[in-house]
Amino acid sequence: MPKMKTHRGAAKRFTKTGSGKIKFKHANLRHCLEHKQKTTKKGLSKAGILKPQDARHIIKLLCG
């Protein structure tokens, strides 16, 4: 069997943490920022952690 290649689209959007969790960047922080609450923007700027149910699929795309 040939080696499985990394899905490049997933590699640009997700990173694996040291403990094996999948980290991602939140959406909705590109434009129309003057209408969003300060607390909303602060929450969206922080990295998110995928739930284990979704992370299983992404881990396969990231080859391991």
Summary of the structure (lengths in Angstrom):
residues: 64
radius of gyration: 14.8
end to end distance: 15.9
largest distance: 52.5
contacts: 120
relative contact order: 0.26
helix: 42%
strand: 12%
